[in-house]
Amino acid sequence: MKLNLGCGQNHIDGFLNVDKDGDPEVKVDLEVFPWPWKDGSVDEIVMYHSLEHMGADAKTFAGIMKELYRGCSHWAVIHIAVPHPRHDHFLDDPTHVRVITPQLMCCFSKKLCLQAKAEGAPNSPLALYHDIDFFLEAATYTLDPVYDAKLKQGVINEQELAAAMREHNTVIAEWRMDLRVIKEAAK
């Protein structure tokens, strides 16, 4: 099974398009648990510009991550696209309730949580707390068109772009991440 969760008006052929509002194929409030899919029945999930709209409180967000894990099969992939939290696209939408970053997703990796624990790092070992395990397979960003043009035109170089990313808002427009689901029983 392949799910397009929080699809809004953006249906994807070959996926079951799910949302609580609008005209999805299946209406589900993804902040209410459990979700209607059987354990391990999902092989691929798309969450394009939807995850940042869910889980304003930590308990609900943890519930979403646990439901993603429960419903997915071993090595399932979850494709996530979200606005960068320091871009106007994120800041100007009052329905954006949760910052999503690659670093946040790494809190749901058992390997990285155990590594941080061994090093005495102050990271929240969310993967261990909730007994879930995701591997951040890829994390890429899309530049805001202004910075993309500056880079392509040679107005700024990679080093100046890296400095702008650290120091300014509205440089990176979007994060795209791929998570892989790791289930011990399937190893």
N, C-alpha and C positions, 0 to 999 in steps of 0.2 A: 504494500500500500504506500502511496505517496500523498502527502498532505501539504496544502498551501494554507498555513495558519495565519489568521488575521488578514485575509485576502483583500478586504475592502472591495473596491470595484475592479481589482486586478486578478481576474481568473486566469489560471494556467491550465492549458490542455494537458490531459494525462494525470492531473493531480485532483484530489478531492479538495475543493475550495471551501474553506471554513471561516466563519466569522460570526459575531453575535448580532451585527447590524447589517443592513443592506440586503442584498439578494445572493447570498452564498448558496452552494448546494446543500450544505449542512450548517444549521445555526447552533453554535456552541459558544458559551461565555467561557473563555479560556482562563478566567480567574476563579472559576468554580470547579472544584475537584470531586471525584475523579473525572477524567475525560472519557468519552465513550468508546475508546479503542482498546482492544485486548492487549495484554502484556506482550511485548516483543513483536507486534504485528506491523510496525511501520519501518520501511526501509529508507525513506528519504522525506525530509521536511524542508519546506521553504518558509522563511519568515522575513519577507521583504517589507521593511518599514512598518513593522507591527510590534516587535518586542519592546520597543521604547514606550509604547502606549500601555504596557501592562506591568503589574507588580509594583505599585507605588510603595507599598510597605514590604519590608524584608520577608515576612512570613509568606505573603502571597507570591513574591518573586521566587522564593525557594520552592514553593509548591509547583510553580510553572516548570522550573528546572527538573524537579522530581517527576512530573508527569511526562516531560519530554523523554527522560531516561526510561521510565517504566514502559512507555508505549513503543519505544524503538527496539529494533533487533540489534544484535552485536554488529558493530562496524557500520551501522546506519550513518548517514550523513545529514547534518542540519546546516542549511545555508541561511546565513543571517546577513541582512543589510540594514544599517541604521544610520541616521545622521550623526555626524561627529558632535559630541556634546558642547564644543565651543564654536559651532557654526550657527549662523543665524537661522538656518532651517530647523535646528533643534530648539534654539532659544525662543523663537517667535511663535511656537505652536503650544498653546496651553494644554493640549492633550498629551504632550510628552511628559511622562512621569518617572522614567527610569533611564539613567545613563547606562549605556552598554558599551564596553570597551574590550579589546582583546585581554587586557590585564584582569578584568572581571571574569571573563570566561575561564581564564587559567585557575581561578579559585575553585573550579569544579573538576580539576584534574587530580586524581589521587596521587599520581607520581610526583607532581609539583608540590602538592600539599605535604607529602612525606618529606620531600627534599627541604622545604621551608622549615618544617618542624625540626629536622635534624640540625639545621643551621641556626635554630633559635630565632628565626625571623618572625615578625609580628603578624604575618598574613593570617587571614581567617581561613581555616581549613574546611571550607564548605563541602568539598567532596567527601571528606571523612565524616563530618557531622551528619550528612544526609545520605551517605552510602550510595553515591552516584559517581560516575567517572566519564568525563569527556576529554578528548584530546583535541587541542586547537591545531588543526591541520594547516590552515592558511588564514592569514590576516593581511588584507590589502586595503589601501585607501584610495579615494578619488579626490583630487584637488579641486578646490573652488575654481571656476573658470578663469577668474582674474589671475590667480597664481599659476594655473596651468599655462595660460598664455604667456605670462612673464618668463616662466621656465623655458618654454618652447622658443621664445624669441630671443633668449639669451640675456634678458634684462636682469635676471638673477640666476645664480648657479645652485648646484645641489647643496652646498654648504650654507648659503644664504637662505635657501628654502628650509633647511633643517632648523636654522635659528628662528625663522618666522613661525614655524610650527610650534616651537616651544614658547614663543613670546606673544603671539597674536591670536585673536579669534578669526574665524571665517577663512582659514587657510585650507584645512581639510574639510571637504563637504560630507564625505560618507566613509564609514567603515564597512567592509565586507569580510565575513568570517565563515569558515567551514569548520564545524565541530564533528568529530567522529565519536561514536558511542562505543565505549569499552565495557563489556559485561564479562565478569570473571568466569561464569559458567560456560561461556562460549569459547574460552581460550584453549 
